[in-house]
Amino acid sequence: MRLEQIYPAVRKFVTHVTQIKQEQGYWVALDESYFYPESGGQPADRGTLNGLVVHDVQLTDGIVWHQIDQPIEGSVTGLVDDVVRTDHAAQHTAQHVISAILQDEFNIKTLSFRTGSEESTLDIETDEWTAALQTRLEKRLRQVITSALPITATEYDEAAALALPLRKTPQVTGKIRVVQIGELDYSACGGTHLESTADLELIVLTGQERIRGNIRLMYVAKDRAFDLLAANQRVLRETAQALSAKKERVAQAVEELKQDVVRLNRAVELVQDAHIKAELTQLLASSDDWIFVNHAEQHVSFSEKMVKAIATADRVGLVWNEPAKKLLMQGASSIHFGKFAKTHLKTFNGRGGGSEHVAQAMFLTRDDAMAYIERMKEEQSK
């Protein structure tokens, strides 16, 4: 076993540099290291070497390499960041507990695990995850945490390790490190862990998603879980204050607001339709086949309705929307809007495209759009 596995409580140590290499920064190997290198979905430790930040720790061909910003030689003092080590150990320990419960009580195997910077993920071999399953899992997790099961790590000969009720067949041979959590779980594992399930304090399942036909569960443990609950409580409190509602009525108040928005949107659409109808009557009084409309302030969705209404009236609509810097074109003419755009847009600092009768283009300025329109009219008049 490596030193950080044998002496997991060590946070400060003195040693000396044995090797150095330059590869996207500087990497040093030490005579002794108590830093955990990234492995098995668990991130590497963080800390310092002679005050220099250790950005990463990797294990290559049995050598533990530490990434720092500049080379160092001779004697070094290493400090392992206790906050980071404890956090990673908590997320990893939570994974062991969740995976053991899922396999023993739900007959669901764990496929992979990853500790993220905000939440950890667990890919499990099932195509369904229901609210009832989650409730059962959450209840069992609370029981395991309050039971304060001891967590130990022991190195066994291969035969002795394989005689244990291991949750998964080891990927290594020879000496095998087995992490045991009471009688709940026996796993061959080289990661860092807490000393008791009670040290987890809290595990919160934060979400789920389907991935490659299976389910990915998201979770946080220990301090991350308490931080998440505190943040959620703050958001709930602020939302309740903004809605002038009690916290237990926030969901109802939000639903009422959503219904209000639906009603307002319908009212806006009716007003827009009336506006377009009135404006269209005036526009169609012109004998021009091509009708240009300038929208200096309107939302682009209103411009889209207007150009469609013009085209429906058997005219060619050209609507410039200033806020979006967009020219909308629609209607039947001798010009293929899409082909014309492909040929000429770059000349007028524009980009876009479309089909034969419908197109749109973005321009840097209205003047560019107007020049583009003039070029289209010239082509159309030939």
C-alpha positions in Angstrom: 0.0 0.0 0.0 1.1 3.6 -0.6 1.9 5.8 2.4 -1.4 7.8 2.2 -3.2 4.5 2.4 -1.2 3.2 5.4 -1.2 6.5 7.3 -4.4 8.3 6.1 -4.2 10.8 9.0 -0.9 12.4 7.9 -1.3 15.9 6.6 2.3 17.4 7.1 5.5 15.6 6.2 9.1 16.4 5.3 10.9 14.5 2.5 13.1 15.3 -0.5 12.8 15.5 -4.3 13.9 12.4 -6.2 12.9 13.3 -9.8 11.6 16.2 -11.7 10.1 16.6 -15.2 8.6 19.4 -17.3 5.3 18.5 -19.0 2.6 21.2 -19.0 4.2 22.6 -15.9 6.6 21.0 -13.6 6.2 17.6 -11.9 8.2 16.3 -9.0 8.5 12.8 -7.4 9.3 12.5 -3.7 11.1 10.0 -1.6 7.9 9.9 0.5 4.5 11.2 -0.4 1.2 11.3 1.6 -0.7 12.8 -1.3 -3.5 10.7 -2.9 -3.1 10.5 -6.7 -6.2 10.6 -8.9 -7.6 7.2 -9.4 -10.9 5.3 -9.8 -13.1 8.3 -10.2 -11.7 10.0 -7.1 -9.8 13.3 -7.7 -6.3 13.8 -6.4 -5.4 15.6 -3.2 -4.5 19.2 -3.1 -2.0 21.0 -0.9 1.5 22.5 -1.1 5.1 21.6 -1.4 7.4 24.3 0.1 4.5 26.7 -0.2 4.0 25.9 -3.9 0.4 24.9 -4.8 0.0 21.3 -5.8 -2.4 21.4 -8.8 -2.6 17.7 -9.5 -1.2 14.3 -8.4 -0.9 11.4 -10.7 0.4 7.8 -10.4 2.6 6.6 -13.3 4.4 3.3 -13.3 4.4 3.2 -9.6 5.7 6.8 -9.2 3.6 9.5 -7.6 4.1 12.8 -9.5 3.1 16.2 -8.1 2.3 19.1 -10.4 3.6 22.5 -9.3 4.3 25.9 -11.1 8.1 25.8 -10.7 10.9 23.3 -10.1 12.1 22.5 -6.6 15.0 20.5 -5.3 16.3 19.1 -2.1 14.3 19.0 1.1 10.6 19.8 0.9 7.8 20.2 3.4 4.5 18.8 2.1 1.1 19.9 3.4 -2.0 17.9 2.3 -5.2 20.1 2.3 -7.3 18.6 5.0 -10.6 20.2 3.7 -10.2 18.7 0.2 -9.0 15.3 1.5 -12.0 15.0 3.9 -14.4 16.2 1.2 -13.2 13.7 -1.3 -13.2 10.9 1.3 -16.8 11.7 2.2 -18.0 11.6 -1.4 -16.1 8.4 -2.0 -17.4 6.8 1.2 -20.9 7.8 0.3 -20.5 6.0 -3.0 -19.5 2.8 -1.2 -22.6 3.0 1.0 -25.0 3.8 -1.8 -23.6 1.1 -4.1 -23.8 -1.5 -1.4 -27.4 -0.7 -0.5 -28.4 -0.6 -4.2 -26.8 -4.0 -4.9 -27.9 -5.8 -1.7 -31.4 -4.5 -1.3 -32.4 -3.4 -4.9 -30.3 -5.8 -6.9 -28.9 -2.9 -8.9 -25.2 -2.8 -9.8 -23.0 0.2 -9.9 -21.3 0.8 -13.3 -19.1 3.8 -12.6 -18.5 6.6 -10.1 -17.1 10.1 -10.3 -16.5 12.8 -7.8 -17.2 16.2 -9.4 -16.3 19.7 -8.1 -20.0 20.3 -7.1 -21.7 16.9 -7.0 -20.8 13.3 -7.5 -22.4 10.9 -9.9 -23.1 7.2 -9.8 -24.1 5.3 -13.0 -26.3 2.3 -12.1 -27.4 -0.6 -14.1 -31.2 0.0 -14.4 -33.4 1.7 -16.9 -35.9 3.0 -14.3 -35.6 5.1 -11.1 -38.8 6.0 -9.4 -39.7 8.3 -6.5 -40.6 5.2 -4.4 -37.1 3.7 -5.0 -35.5 7.0 -4.0 -37.5 7.2 -0.8 -36.4 3.7 0.2 -32.8 4.5 -0.5 -32.9 7.7 1.4 -34.4 6.0 4.4 -31.8 3.2 4.3 -29.0 5.8 4.0 -30.1 7.5 7.2 -30.1 4.2 9.0 -26.6 3.4 7.9 -25.3 6.8 8.9 -26.8 6.7 12.4 -25.5 3.1 12.9 -22.0 4.5 12.9 -20.5 1.5 11.1 -16.7 1.4 11.4 -14.7 1.8 8.1 -11.3 0.0 7.8 -8.8 -0.7 5.1 -6.8 -3.9 5.1 -4.3 -5.4 2.7 -4.8 -9.1 2.0 -3.1 -11.7 -0.1 -5.1 -12.4 -3.2 -6.5 -15.7 -2.0 -7.6 -14.2 1.3 -9.2 -11.2 -0.4 -11.1 -13.3 -2.8 -12.5 -15.4 0.1 -14.2 -12.2 1.4 -17.8 -11.3 0.2 -16.4 -8.6 -2.2 -19.0 -6.5 -4.0 -17.0 -6.6 -7.2 -14.2 -8.7 -8.6 -10.8 -6.9 -8.0 -9.1 -5.5 -11.1 -5.6 -6.1 -9.5 -3.8 -9.2 -8.4 -1.3 -10.0 -5.7 -1.8 -7.9 -2.6 -5.3 -6.4 -2.5 -6.5 -3.6 -0.3 -10.0 -4.2 0.9 -12.2 -1.4 2.4 -14.8 -2.8 4.8 -17.8 -0.9 6.1 -19.1 -2.9 9.0 -20.8 -5.9 7.5 -22.5 -3.7 4.8 -19.7 -3.6 2.2 -16.4 -5.2 1.3 -14.7 -3.6 -1.7 -11.3 -3.8 -3.2 -10.4 -0.1 -3.3 -7.4 2.2 -3.2 -9.2 5.4 -2.4 -9.5 7.5 0.7 -12.4 7.1 3.1 -13.9 8.3 6.4 -13.4 6.4 9.6 -17.1 5.7 10.3 -20.4 6.1 8.4 -21.4 8.5 11.2 -18.8 10.9 9.8 -20.8 11.2 6.6 -23.5 13.1 8.6 -25.8 13.5 5.6 -26.2 12.3 2.1 -28.6 14.1 -0.3 -29.6 12.7 -3.7 -29.7 15.8 -5.9 -30.9 14.5 -9.3 -31.0 11.8 -11.9 -30.8 11.4 -15.7 -30.9 8.6 -18.2 -27.6 7.8 -19.9 -26.8 5.1 -22.4 -29.9 3.1 -21.3 -29.1 3.3 -17.6 -29.6 5.8 -14.8 -27.1 8.3 -13.4 -27.7 9.4 -9.9 -26.3 12.7 -8.5 -25.5 13.2 -4.8 -23.6 15.2 -2.3 -22.4 14.1 1.2 -21.2 15.7 4.5 -20.4 19.4 4.2 -21.5 19.6 0.6 -24.9 18.3 1.6 -25.3 20.8 4.4 -24.1 23.6 2.1 -26.7 22.6 -0.5 -29.5 22.5 2.1 -28.5 25.9 3.3 -28.5 27.3 -0.2 -31.9 25.8 -1.0 -33.3 27.2 2.2 -32.0 30.7 1.2 -33.4 30.5 -2.2 -36.8 29.3 -0.9 -36.8 32.1 1.7 -36.0 34.7 -0.9 -38.5 33.3 -3.3 -41.2 33.3 -0.7 -40.5 36.9 0.2 -40.6 38.0 -3.5 -43.9 36.2 -3.9 -45.3 37.5 -0.6 -46.1 33.9 0.3 -45.4 31.5 3.0 -42.7 29.0 2.2 -45.1 26.1 2.0 -47.2 28.0 -0.5 -44.3 28.9 -2.9 -45.1 26.1 -5.4 -48.7 27.1 -5.5 -47.8 30.8 -5.9 -45.4 29.9 -8.8 -48.1 27.9 -10.5 -50.5 30.8 -10.2 -47.9 33.1 -11.8 -47.4 30.7 -14.6 -51.1 30.7 -15.3 -51.0 34.6 -15.2 -48.2 34.5 -17.8 -50.2 32.2 -20.0 -53.2 34.6 -19.9 -51.0 37.7 -20.5 -49.3 36.0 -23.5 -52.7 35.2 -25.0 -53.8 38.8 -24.4 -50.6 40.1 -26.0 -51.1 37.8 -29.0 -54.7 39.2 -29.5 -53.4 42.8 -29.4 -50.6 41.9 -31.8 -53.0 40.2 -34.2 -55.3 43.3 -34.2 -52.3 45.6 -34.7 -51.0 43.5 -37.7 -54.5 43.4 -39.2 -54.8 47.2 -39.0 -51.3 47.9 -40.3 -51.7 45.3 -43.1 -54.8 47.0 -44.4 -52.8 50.2 -44.8 -49.8 48.4 -46.3 -51.9 46.6 -48.9 -53.3 49.9 -50.1 -50.0 50.3 -52.0 -49.8 48.8 -55.4 -46.2 47.7 -54.8 -45.5 44.0 -55.1 -42.7 44.3 -52.5 -43.7 45.8 -49.2 -41.0 47.0 -46.8 -41.7 47.6 -43.1 -39.3 49.0 -40.5 -39.7 47.8 -36.9 -37.6 50.0 -34.7 -38.6 48.7 -31.3 -40.8 45.6 -31.8 -39.9 42.1 -30.7 -38.7 39.9 -33.5 -41.6 37.6 -33.1 -44.0 40.4 -34.0 -41.9 41.1 -37.1 -42.2 37.4 -38.0 -46.0 37.6 -37.8 -46.0 40.7 -39.9 -43.9 39.3 -42.8 -46.0 36.1 -42.8 -49.2 38.2 -43.0 -47.8 40.1 -46.0 -46.9 36.9 -47.8 -50.3 35.4 -47.1 -51.8 38.5 -48.9 -49.8 37.5 -52.0 -47.2 40.2 -51.6 -43.5 40.0 -50.9 -42.8 41.1 -47.3 -39.5 42.6 -46.3 -39.4 43.4 -42.5 -36.4 45.0 -40.9 -36.2 44.4 -37.1 -33.8 46.9 -35.6 -33.4 45.3 -32.1 -32.4 42.0 -33.6 -30.6 43.6 -36.6 -32.5 41.1 -38.7 -34.1 41.3 -42.2 -37.1 38.9 -42.7 -38.1 38.0 -46.3 -41.1 36.1 -47.3 -43.3 35.7 -50.4 -43.3 34.4 -54.0 -41.2 36.3 -56.5 -38.8 35.7 -59.4 -35.9 35.7 -56.9 -35.0 32.5 -55.0 -34.3 34.1 -51.6 -32.1 31.3 -50.3 -29.8 31.2 -53.4 -29.6 35.0 -53.6 -28.6 35.1 -50.0 -25.9 32.5 -50.5 -24.4 34.5 -53.4 -24.7 38.1 -52.1 -24.9 38.3 -48.3 -21.2 38.5 -47.6 -20.9 41.5 -49.9 -23.3 43.4 -47.6 -21.7 42.2 -44.3 -24.7 39.9 -43.8 -25.2 36.2 -42.8 -28.2 34.0 -43.0 -30.1 32.0 -45.6 -33.3 30.3 -46.3 -35.5 28.6 -49.0 -37.0 29.8 -52.2 -39.8 31.9 -50.6 -38.7 32.4 -47.0 -35.3 33.7 -45.7 -33.8 35.8 -43.0 -30.4 37.6 -42.6 -28.5 39.4 -39.9 -26.7 42.6 -40.8 -24.3 44.9 -38.9 -26.4 48.0 -39.7 -29.8 48.9 -41.2 -27.9 50.6 -44.1 -26.4 47.3 -45.0 -29.8 45.7 -45.0 -31.3 48.5 -47.2 -28.4 48.1 -49.7 -29.1 44.4 -49.8 -32.8 45.0 -50.5 -31.9 47.4 -53.4 -29.6 44.8 -54.9 -32.5 42.2 -54.7 -34.9 44.7 -56.4 -32.3 45.3 -59.2 -32.1 41.5 -59.7 -35.9 41.2 -59.7 -36.4 43.9 -62.2 -34.2 42.3 -64.8 
